[in-house]
Amino acid sequence: EIEKRKKDYYKALMSGQSNRYTEKENIKEWVLFLLNTLHASIKTLEENYSNIKDKKSYLNERQTEVVNFITDNEPVKISDLTSALDQYTQYILKKDVKYLVDEGVINRAGKGKGTIYYVNLKGN
């Protein structure tokens, strides 16, 4: 952000340093520049995250495997996942499933051992 607004950066910097160590010292312009830059940076980061989240590209390889398995075999239980994806522990798969449910990628129906999971078509 500072690179984009280099002219404003130097103007604010010079303004803040013009009466340094005197009673007339005023860093208001520098502080405003800094806050505006932080605000713009936060806005950019939020937009980037929104783009990633909407595309579901934030899933790691294992989570993508889980979603693909559920898509191909829905509805599935945790036991189906642990049998099919036996290279991963049940703990890891449960953690991934919880994350996927929380993110709205998949849905859950039922409770306990009877819980089934299926793909959230609205999220795709």
N, C-alpha and C positions, 0 to 999 in steps of 0.2 A: 504494500500500500504506500509506503514512503517513497519507493522508487517511482510510482505512478504520479506522485505529487511532490516531486523534488523541489520545484520552485517555491511552493508553499512551505515546505519543510525549512528551507534556508531562510525564508522571510520570517517565519515564526521564531526560528533559532536566533537570528540577528536581533529581532525585536526583544526577545527575552534577555539577551546578553548586553544590550545597549547601555543600560545603567546598572550593570552588575555591581554588587556590594555597596550600593548607595541607597538612600532613602527613596529614590525614584524607581527602584528596581520593580519591574512589572512583568511577570511571566504568564499573565493571563492568555495571551495569544498562543504561546507555546503549549500550555495545558489544554486549551481548546483544540489545537491541532492534534495533539496526542490523543485526546478522547475521541475526536472525530475519526482518526485513523483506526483506533481500536474498534470503534463501532462498525466501521466499514469492513474491517477484517472479520469480525464476528458474523456480520451479515453474509459475507462471502463463504465462510465456513458452514454456516447453516444452510445456505443454498446448495453447496456441494454435498453435504450430508443428505439433504432432501432428495437430490438426484440419485445418489447411491441407494438410499433406502427404498425409493420407489421402484428401482430396477432389481431389487433383491440381490444385487451383486455383492452385498456385504456378507454373504454366507461363505463360510470356509468350505474346503473340499469335502470334509466329512458331513457337514450339515447338508450340503448339496446332494450327497449320496443318500442321506436319510429322506430328503424331500423326493428325490427320484424314485426311491423304493416305495414310498407311500403312494406316490402318483401311479405307479405301475401296479400296485397290489392293494389299493385301498378297499375297504377299511382295514387297518392293521393294528395289532396290539404291540406292546413293548416286546413281548416274547417273540413275535414275528421278526422284529428288527434285530434282536440279539441273535437269533438263529441265522438270519440272512447276512448280517454284517458282523460276523463273529470275530473279526480282527479288532473290534472295539469292545470295551467293557460295557456292561449293562449300565453302570453309573454314568459313563460318558454319554451313552445314547439317551438315557433319561434326561440328562442335563441339556443335551441338544434339542430334544423334543420339547422340553419346557420352554427353552429359548424360542423355538419356532412357533409355539403356541402364543407366547407373549408378544411376538412380533407380528402375529396375524398371518403367518405363512401357511400354517396348518390349523385345523380345528380339532377339538377334543369332544368326545361324547361319552358319557358314563363316568363311573367312579371306580377306584380300586383296580383289581385285576381285570375287570370287565371293560375298562376304558379302551376305546378305539380312537384312532386318529385318521383324518382324511384331509385332503388338500383343500385349502380355502380358495375357491374359485374367484371370489371377490378381490382377493389380494393379488391375483395374477394379471 
